[in-house]
Amino acid sequence: MSFESFVVWIVIGLIAGWLASAAVGGGYGLIGDIIVGVVGSFIGGFVFRTLGVGTPFSGIAGTIFVAFIGAIVLLLLLRLIRSGTGKRS
């Protein structure tokens, strides 16, 4: 992987993670948003491939869109897990 590819992954992860944090609420800071966005890109890619759905955009916008959707799924799962573990009595 070239340095340019690495930087693109980081930037896409940051944008997607930040957008998802703004949409869902709550954030994990700069590094956390990057991680959420990068992991979200894998989740989004899996979901879109599994459902056989294409993106409404092409190029970098489509990549950010898929990562954004995956990041939202990840944040909602994290919220569900966190709320479920805190209610044990």
N, CA, C and O atoms as a printed pandas DataFrame, in Angstrom:
     atom_number atom_name residue_name chain_id  residue_number  x_coord  y_coord  z_coord
0              1         N          MET        A               1    0.854   -1.169    0.000
1              2        CA          MET        A               1    0.000    0.000    0.000
2              3         C          MET        A               1    0.899    1.232    0.000
3              4         O          MET        A               1    1.848    1.332    0.779
4              5         N          SER        A               2    0.585    2.143   -0.872
5              6        CA          SER        A               2    1.387    3.360   -0.946
6              7         C          SER        A               2    0.960    4.342    0.145
7              8         O          SER        A               2   -0.098    4.196    0.756
8              9         N          PHE        A               3    1.790    5.324    0.367
9             10        CA          PHE        A               3    1.489    6.350    1.366
10            11         C          PHE        A               3    0.221    7.116    0.988
11            12         O          PHE        A               3   -0.586    7.457    1.852
12            13         N          GLU        A               4    0.053    7.383   -0.309
13            14        CA          GLU        A               4   -1.132    8.107   -0.766
14            15         C          GLU        A               4   -2.401    7.309   -0.481
15            16         O          GLU        A               4   -3.406    7.877   -0.053
16            17         N          SER        A               5   -2.364    6.002   -0.715
17            18        CA          SER        A               5   -3.522    5.147   -0.432
18            19         C          SER        A               5   -3.840    5.147    1.054
19            20         O          SER        A               5   -5.005    5.191    1.450
20            21         N          PHE        A               6   -2.812    5.098    1.862
21            22        CA          PHE        A               6   -2.997    5.126    3.309
22            23         C          PHE        A               6   -3.662    6.428    3.752
23            24         O          PHE        A               6   -4.571    6.412    4.581
24            25         N          VAL        A               7   -3.216    7.535    3.207
25            26        CA          VAL        A               7   -3.788    8.838    3.548
26            27         C          VAL        A               7   -5.250    8.911    3.101
27            28         O          VAL        A               7   -6.091    9.447    3.823
28            29         N          VAL        A               8   -5.556    8.380    1.927
29            30        CA          VAL        A               8   -6.941    8.373    1.446
30            31         C          VAL        A               8   -7.819    7.561    2.390
31            32         O          VAL        A               8   -8.927    7.989    2.713
32            33         N          TRP        A               9   -7.351    6.403    2.839
33            34        CA          TRP        A               9   -8.112    5.584    3.797
34            35         C          TRP        A               9   -8.381    6.368    5.081
35            36         O          TRP        A               9   -9.491    6.340    5.614
36            37         N          ILE        A              10   -7.366    7.062    5.567
37            38        CA          ILE        A              10   -7.516    7.832    6.805
38            39         C          ILE        A              10   -8.522    8.968    6.612
39            40         O          ILE        A              10   -9.377    9.193    7.470
40            41         N          VAL        A              11   -8.425    9.671    5.508
41            42        CA          VAL        A              11   -9.330   10.795    5.253
42            43         C          VAL        A              11  -10.771   10.303    5.088
43            44         O          VAL        A              11  -11.694   10.896    5.646
44            45         N          ILE        A              12  -10.966    9.228    4.329
45            46        CA          ILE        A              12  -12.313    8.671    4.170
46            47         C          ILE        A              12  -12.847    8.191    5.508
47            48         O          ILE        A              12  -14.013    8.420    5.827
48            49         N          GLY        A              13  -12.013    7.530    6.293
49            50        CA          GLY        A              13  -12.429    7.087    7.620
50            51         C          GLY        A              13  -12.808    8.244    8.517
51            52         O          GLY        A              13  -13.797    8.171    9.246
52            53         N          LEU        A              14  -12.033    9.308    8.471
53            54        CA          LEU        A              14  -12.331   10.484    9.290
54            55         C          LEU        A              14  -13.657   11.123    8.885
55            56         O          LEU        A              14  -14.483   11.446    9.739
56            57         N          ILE        A              15  -13.853   11.301    7.594
57            58        CA          ILE        A              15  -15.087   11.928    7.119
58            59         C          ILE        A              15  -16.292   11.057    7.462
59            60         O          ILE        A              15  -17.277   11.551    8.010
60            61         N          ALA        A              16  -16.221    9.769    7.146
61            62        CA          ALA        A              16  -17.348    8.871    7.403
62            63         C          ALA        A              16  -17.620    8.738    8.898
63            64         O          ALA        A              16  -18.777    8.748    9.316
64            65         N          GLY        A              17  -16.574    8.614    9.705
65            66        CA          GLY        A              17  -16.751    8.495   11.153
66            67         C          GLY        A              17  -17.317    9.751   11.763
67            68         O          GLY        A              17  -18.166    9.683   12.652
68            69         N          TRP        A              18  -16.859   10.899   11.298
69            70        CA          TRP        A              18  -17.373   12.160   11.819
70            71         C          TRP        A              18  -18.835   12.354   11.433
71            72         O          TRP        A              18  -19.649   12.755   12.265
72            73         N          LEU        A              19  -19.174   12.070   10.166
73            74        CA          LEU        A              19  -20.559   12.195    9.724
74            75         C          LEU        A              19  -21.477   11.242   10.496
75            76         O          LEU        A              19  -22.574   11.625   10.901
76            77         N          ALA        A              20  -21.030   10.013   10.695
77            78        CA          ALA        A              20  -21.846    9.041   11.436
78            79         C          ALA        A              20  -22.011    9.466   12.888
79            80         O          ALA        A              20  -23.100    9.336   13.448
80            81         N          SER        A              21  -20.959    9.968   13.499
81            82        CA          SER        A              21  -21.053   10.448   14.881
82            83         C          SER        A              21  -22.018   11.620   14.982
83            84         O          SER        A              21  -22.762   11.733   15.955
84            85         N          ALA        A              22  -22.007   12.493   13.979
85            86        CA          ALA        A              22  -22.935   13.625   13.969
86            87         C          ALA        A              22  -24.371   13.158   13.759
87            88         O          ALA        A              22  -25.296   13.729   14.336
88            89         N          ALA        A              23  -24.566   12.133   12.947
89            90        CA          ALA        A              23  -25.916   11.639   12.659
90            91         C          ALA        A              23  -26.488   10.833   13.820
91            92         O          ALA        A              23  -27.663   10.979   14.157
92            93         N          VAL        A              24  -25.672    9.990   14.428
93            94        CA          VAL        A              24  -26.145    9.097   15.490
94            95         C          VAL        A              24  -26.050    9.767   16.851
95            96         O          VAL        A              24  -26.848    9.489   17.746
96            97         N          GLY        A              25  -25.085   10.638   16.999
97            98        CA          GLY        A              25  -24.869   11.299   18.280
98            99         C          GLY        A              25  -23.726   10.654   19.026
99           100         O          GLY        A              25  -23.517    9.443   18.946
100          101         N          GLY        A              26  -23.005   11.455   19.738
101          102        CA          GLY        A              26  -21.846   10.949   20.479
102          103         C          GLY        A              26  -20.682   10.720   19.542
103          104         O          GLY        A              26  -20.867   10.332   18.388
104          105         N          GLY        A              27  -19.526   10.954   20.021
105          106        CA          GLY        A              27  -18.343   10.763   19.200
106          107         C          GLY        A              27  -17.218   10.188   20.028
107          108         O          GLY        A              27  -17.279   10.155   21.257
108          109         N          TYR        A              28  -16.201    9.740   19.344
109          110        CA          TYR        A              28  -15.053    9.134   20.006
110          111         C          TYR        A              28  -13.780    9.942   19.791
111          112         O          TYR        A              28  -12.685    9.439   20.041
112          113         N          GLY        A              29  -13.902   11.176   19.336
113          114        CA          GLY        A              29  -12.732   11.995   19.088
114          115         C          GLY        A              29  -12.154   11.720   17.717
115          116         O          GLY        A              29  -12.687   10.912   16.957
116          117         N          LEU        A              30  -11.073   12.389   17.408
117          118        CA          LEU        A              30  -10.471   12.304   16.080
118          119         C          LEU        A              30  -10.048   10.882   15.729
119          120         O          LEU        A              30  -10.446   10.354   14.691
120          121         N          ILE        A              31   -9.252   10.269   16.578
121          122        CA          ILE        A              31   -8.764    8.910   16.303
122          123         C          ILE        A              31   -9.920    7.919   16.301
123          124         O          ILE        A              31   -9.978    7.029   15.453
124          125         N          GLY        A              32  -10.831    8.072   17.242
125          126        CA          GLY        A              32  -11.990    7.179   17.309
126          127         C          GLY        A              32  -12.860    7.283   16.072
127          128         O          GLY        A              32  -13.337    6.269   15.563
128          129         N          ASP        A              33  -13.073    8.501   15.581
129          130        CA          ASP        A              33  -13.863    8.683   14.367
130          131         C          ASP        A              33  -13.181    8.051   13.159
131          132         O          ASP        A              33  -13.850    7.471   12.303
132          133         N          ILE        A              34  -11.865    8.157   13.081
133          134        CA          ILE        A              34  -11.132    7.521   11.988
134          135         C          ILE        A              34  -11.311    6.008   12.048
135          136         O          ILE        A              34  -11.581    5.370   11.030
136          137         N          ILE        A              35  -11.161    5.437   13.238
137          138        CA          ILE        A              35  -11.304    3.988   13.391
138          139         C          ILE        A              35  -12.723    3.560   13.060
139          140         O          ILE        A              35  -12.925    2.578   12.345
140          141         N          VAL        A              36  -13.712    4.290   13.575
141          142        CA          VAL        A              36  -15.109    3.961   13.280
142          143         C          VAL        A              36  -15.364    4.040   11.778
143          144         O          VAL        A              36  -16.044    3.174   11.226
144          145         N          GLY        A              37  -14.838    5.048   11.113
145          146        CA          GLY        A              37  -15.024    5.195    9.674
146          147         C          GLY        A              37  -14.356    4.098    8.873
147          148         O          GLY        A              37  -14.944    3.590    7.917
148          149         N          VAL        A              38  -13.134    3.718    9.241
149          150        CA          VAL        A              38  -12.417    2.665    8.508
150          151         C          VAL        A              38  -13.096    1.311    8.733
151          152         O          VAL        A              38  -13.311    0.565    7.778
152          153         N          VAL        A              39  -13.435    0.990    9.976
153          154        CA          VAL        A              39  -14.148   -0.260   10.253
154          155         C          VAL        A              39  -15.522   -0.218    9.583
155          156         O          VAL        A              39  -15.994   -1.221    9.048
156          157         N          GLY        A              40  -16.158    0.958    9.619
157          158        CA          GLY        A              40  -17.444    1.126    8.961
158          159         C          GLY        A              40  -17.378    0.894    7.465
159          160         O          GLY        A              40  -18.345    0.416    6.872
160          161         N          SER        A              41  -16.268    1.220    6.853
161          162        CA          SER        A              41  -16.142    0.980    5.413
162          163         C          SER        A              41  -16.180   -0.512    5.104
163          164         O          SER        A              41  -16.759   -0.918    4.096
164          165         N          PHE        A              42  -15.577   -1.323    5.946
165          166        CA          PHE        A              42  -15.643   -2.772    5.754
166          167         C          PHE        A              42  -17.059   -3.286    5.983
167          168         O          PHE        A              42  -17.557   -4.111    5.216
168          169         N          ILE        A              43  -17.706   -2.799    7.038
169          170        CA          ILE        A              43  -19.079   -3.212    7.336
170          171         C          ILE        A              43  -20.009   -2.774    6.204
171          172         O          ILE        A              43  -20.831   -3.560    5.731
172          173         N          GLY        A              44  -19.878   -1.522    5.775
173          174        CA          GLY        A              44  -20.709   -1.025    4.681
174          175         C          GLY        A              44  -20.501   -1.802    3.398
175          176         O          GLY        A              44  -21.464   -2.125    2.703
176          177         N          GLY        A              45  -19.256   -2.104    3.079
177          178        CA          GLY        A              45  -18.971   -2.899    1.891
178          179         C          GLY        A              45  -19.600   -4.273    1.969
179          180         O          GLY        A              45  -20.145   -4.768    0.983
180          181         N          PHE        A              46  -19.527   -4.894    3.139
181          182        CA          PHE        A              46  -20.140   -6.206    3.335
182          183         C          PHE        A              46  -21.653   -6.131    3.175
183          184         O          PHE        A              46  -22.253   -6.961    2.492
184          185         N          VAL        A              47  -22.272   -5.129    3.811
185          186        CA          VAL        A              47  -23.730   -4.976    3.749
186          187         C          VAL        A              47  -24.188   -4.715    2.313
187          188         O          VAL        A              47  -25.134   -5.346    1.842
188          189         N          PHE        A              48  -23.531   -3.802    1.624
189          190        CA          PHE        A              48  -23.930   -3.478    0.260
190          191         C          PHE        A              48  -23.753   -4.683   -0.665
191          192         O          PHE        A              48  -24.609   -4.942   -1.510
192          193         N          ARG        A              49  -22.644   -5.423   -0.512
193          194        CA          ARG        A              49  -22.422   -6.608   -1.342
194          195         C          ARG        A              49  -23.449   -7.689   -1.040
195          196         O          ARG        A              49  -23.982   -8.317   -1.954
196          197         N          THR        A              50  -23.727   -7.909    0.251
197          198        CA          THR        A              50  -24.664   -8.950    0.649
198          199         C          THR        A              50  -26.066   -8.660    0.126
199          200         O          THR        A              50  -26.760   -9.563   -0.342
200          201         N          LEU        A              51  -26.477   -7.404    0.207
201          202        CA          LEU        A              51  -27.806   -7.022   -0.271
202          203         C          LEU        A              51  -27.860   -6.834   -1.779
203          204         O          LEU        A              51  -28.946   -6.705   -2.344
204          205         N          GLY        A              52  -26.718   -6.815   -2.434
205          206        CA          GLY        A              52  -26.662   -6.610   -3.874
206          207         C          GLY        A              52  -27.085   -5.213   -4.292
207          208         O          GLY        A              52  -27.643   -5.019   -5.372
208          209         N          VAL        A              53  -26.813   -4.236   -3.422
209          210        CA          VAL        A              53  -27.212   -2.850   -3.658
210          211         C          VAL        A              53  -26.003   -2.058   -4.147
211          212         O          VAL        A              53  -24.888   -2.246   -3.661
212          213         N          GLY        A              54  -26.231   -1.191   -5.091
213          214        CA          GLY        A              54  -25.181   -0.306   -5.564
214          215         C          GLY        A              54  -25.266    1.043   -4.869
215          216         O          GLY        A              54  -26.275    1.361   -4.241
216          217         N          THR        A              55  -24.229    1.818   -4.979
217          218        CA          THR        A              55  -24.229    3.143   -4.369
218          219         C          THR        A              55  -24.845    4.152   -5.331
219          220         O          THR        A              55  -24.729    4.005   -6.548
220          221         N          PRO        A              56  -25.492    5.164   -4.794
221          222        CA          PRO        A              56  -26.075    6.184   -5.669
222          223         C          PRO        A              56  -25.032    7.146   -6.244
223          224         O          PRO        A              56  -25.344    7.948   -7.123
224          225         N          PHE        A              57  -23.815    7.065   -5.754
225          226        CA          PHE        A              57  -22.734    7.942   -6.210
226          227         C          PHE        A              57  -21.590    7.088   -6.734
227          228         O          PHE        A              57  -21.496    5.903   -6.414
228          229         N          SER        A              58  -20.734    7.681   -7.527
229          230        CA          SER        A              58  -19.548    6.964   -7.983
230          231         C          SER        A              58  -18.308    7.648   -7.426
231          232         O          SER        A              58  -18.377    8.771   -6.925
232          233         N          GLY        A              59  -17.201    6.976   -7.517
233          234        CA          GLY        A              59  -15.930    7.546   -7.084
234          235         C          GLY        A              59  -15.824    7.696   -5.582
235          236         O          GLY        A              59  -16.344    6.875   -4.827
236          237         N          ILE        A              60  -15.152    8.739   -5.156
237          238        CA          ILE        A              60  -14.867    8.956   -3.738
238          239         C          ILE        A              60  -16.144    9.209   -2.954
239          240         O          ILE        A              60  -16.236    8.817   -1.791
240          241         N          ALA        A              61  -17.134    9.859   -3.567
241          242        CA          ALA        A              61  -18.410   10.106   -2.878
242          243         C          ALA        A              61  -19.106    8.791   -2.544
243          244         O          ALA        A              61  -19.671    8.652   -1.460
244          245         N          GLY        A              62  -19.072    7.833   -3.456
245          246        CA          GLY        A              62  -19.660    6.523   -3.199
246          247         C          GLY        A              62  -18.934    5.778   -2.100
247          248         O          GLY        A              62  -19.558    5.105   -1.279
248          249         N          THR        A              63  -17.620    5.896   -2.085
249          250        CA          THR        A              63  -16.820    5.252   -1.049
250          251         C          THR        A              63  -17.141    5.845    0.321
251          252         O          THR        A              63  -17.299    5.110    1.295
252          253         N          ILE        A              64  -17.235    7.155    0.396
253          254        CA          ILE        A              64  -17.582    7.803    1.663
254          255         C          ILE        A              64  -18.995    7.414    2.087
255          256         O          ILE        A              64  -19.242    7.193    3.273
256          257         N          PHE        A              65  -19.926    7.328    1.134
257          258        CA          PHE        A              65  -21.299    6.949    1.445
258          259         C          PHE        A              65  -21.362    5.544    2.042
259          260         O          PHE        A              65  -22.031    5.335    3.054
260          261         N          VAL        A              66  -20.678    4.586    1.431
261          262        CA          VAL        A              66  -20.666    3.211    1.940
262          263         C          VAL        A              66  -20.031    3.170    3.326
263          264         O          VAL        A              66  -20.549    2.502    4.220
264          265         N          ALA        A              67  -18.924    3.870    3.514
265          266        CA          ALA        A              67  -18.260    3.912    4.822
266          267         C          ALA        A              67  -19.153    4.577    5.857
267          268         O          ALA        A              67  -19.183    4.147    7.009
268          269         N          PHE        A              68  -19.876    5.612    5.471
269          270        CA          PHE        A              68  -20.802    6.321    6.361
270          271         C          PHE        A              68  -21.917    5.386    6.828
271          272         O          PHE        A              68  -22.219    5.340    8.020
272          273         N          ILE        A              69  -22.523    4.650    5.921
273          274        CA          ILE        A              69  -23.589    3.714    6.284
274          275         C          ILE        A              69  -23.037    2.635    7.215
275          276         O          ILE        A              69  -23.669    2.295    8.215
276          277         N          GLY        A              70  -21.875    2.103    6.895
277          278        CA          GLY        A              70  -21.251    1.095    7.759
278          279         C          GLY        A              70  -20.899    1.647    9.122
279          280         O          GLY        A              70  -21.041    0.951   10.127
280          281         N          ALA        A              71  -20.440    2.888    9.173
281          282        CA          ALA        A              71  -20.094    3.514   10.455
282          283         C          ALA        A              71  -21.341    3.733   11.306
283          284         O          ALA        A              71  -21.290    3.585   12.527
284          285         N          ILE        A              72  -22.459    4.083   10.674
285          286        CA          ILE        A              72  -23.712    4.212   11.424
286          287         C          ILE        A              72  -24.108    2.864   12.020
287          288         O          ILE        A              72  -24.492    2.788   13.187
288          289         N          VAL        A              73  -24.016    1.806   11.223
289          290        CA          VAL        A              73  -24.332    0.461   11.723
290          291         C          VAL        A              73  -23.429    0.125   12.906
291          292         O          VAL        A              73  -23.904   -0.383   13.921
292          293         N          LEU        A              74  -22.147    0.400   12.786
293          294        CA          LEU        A              74  -21.195    0.119   13.864
294          295         C          LEU        A              74  -21.533    0.905   15.124
295          296         O          LEU        A              74  -21.547    0.339   16.217
296          297         N          LEU        A              75  -21.806    2.195   14.990
297          298        CA          LEU        A              75  -22.124    3.019   16.160
298          299         C          LEU        A              75  -23.419    2.555   16.833
299          300         O          LEU        A              75  -23.512    2.545   18.060
300          301         N          LEU        A              76  -24.407    2.177   16.040
301          302        CA          LEU        A              76  -25.650    1.676   16.628
302          303         C          LEU        A              76  -25.435    0.349   17.353
303          304         O          LEU        A              76  -26.010    0.119   18.417
304          305         N          LEU        A              77  -24.612   -0.515   16.779
305          306        CA          LEU        A              77  -24.283   -1.778   17.457
306          307         C          LEU        A              77  -23.521   -1.521   18.758
307          308         O          LEU        A              77  -23.804   -2.148   19.779
308          309         N          LEU        A              78  -22.560   -0.604   18.723
309          310        CA          LEU        A              78  -21.819   -0.272   19.938
310          311         C          LEU        A              78  -22.736    0.305   21.009
311          312         O          LEU        A              78  -22.596   -0.016   22.189
312          313         N          ARG        A              79  -23.668    1.150   20.604
313          314        CA          ARG        A              79  -24.626    1.726   21.548
314          315         C          ARG        A              79  -25.530    0.640   22.141
315          316         O          ARG        A              79  -25.826    0.656   23.336
316          317         N          LEU        A              80  -25.962   -0.295   21.307
317          318        CA          LEU        A              80  -26.811   -1.398   21.761
318          319         C          LEU        A              80  -26.063   -2.283   22.753
319          320         O          LEU        A              80  -26.618   -2.680   23.778
320          321         N          ILE        A              81  -24.820   -2.588   22.452
321          322        CA          ILE        A              81  -24.009   -3.420   23.341
322          323         C          ILE        A              81  -23.755   -2.689   24.665
323          324         O          ILE        A              81  -23.874   -3.277   25.740
324          325         N          ARG        A              82  -23.408   -1.420   24.576
325          326        CA          ARG        A              82  -23.108   -0.648   25.784
326          327         C          ARG        A              82  -24.341   -0.487   26.669
327          328         O          ARG        A              82  -24.238   -0.573   27.893
328          329         N          SER        A              83  -25.502   -0.254   26.064
329          330        CA          SER        A              83  -26.715   -0.080   26.872
330          331         C          SER        A              83  -27.172   -1.404   27.471
331          332         O          SER        A              83  -27.786   -1.418   28.538
332          333         N          GLY        A              84  -26.883   -2.507   26.803
333          334        CA          GLY        A              84  -27.268   -3.820   27.305
334          335         C          GLY        A              84  -26.420   -4.288   28.461
335          336         O          GLY        A              84  -26.914   -5.006   29.330
336          337         N          THR        A              85  -25.156   -3.905   28.500
337          338        CA          THR        A              85  -24.266   -4.365   29.574
338          339         C          THR        A              85  -24.412   -3.531   30.828
339          340         O          THR        A              85  -24.040   -3.992   31.907
340          341         N          GLY        A              86  -24.932   -2.336   30.730
341          342        CA          GLY        A              86  -25.020   -1.450   31.883
342          343         C          GLY        A              86  -26.272   -1.643   32.719
343          344         O          GLY        A              86  -26.397   -1.012   33.769
344          345         N          LYS        A              87  -27.208   -2.492   32.297
345          346        CA          LYS        A              87  -28.488   -2.619   32.980
346          347         C          LYS        A              87  -28.611   -3.912   33.775
347          348         O          LYS        A              87  -29.725   -4.304   34.120
348          349         N          ARG        A              88  -27.538   -4.567   34.068
349          350        CA          ARG        A              88  -27.594   -5.795   34.863
350          351         C          ARG        A              88  -27.731   -5.480   36.330
351          352         O          ARG        A              88  -27.008   -4.641   36.868
352          353         N          SER        A              89  -28.667   -6.158   36.980
353          354        CA          SER        A              89  -28.858   -5.921   38.412
354          355         C          SER        A              89  -29.028   -7.231   39.137
355          356         O          SER        A              89  -29.202   -7.244   40.356
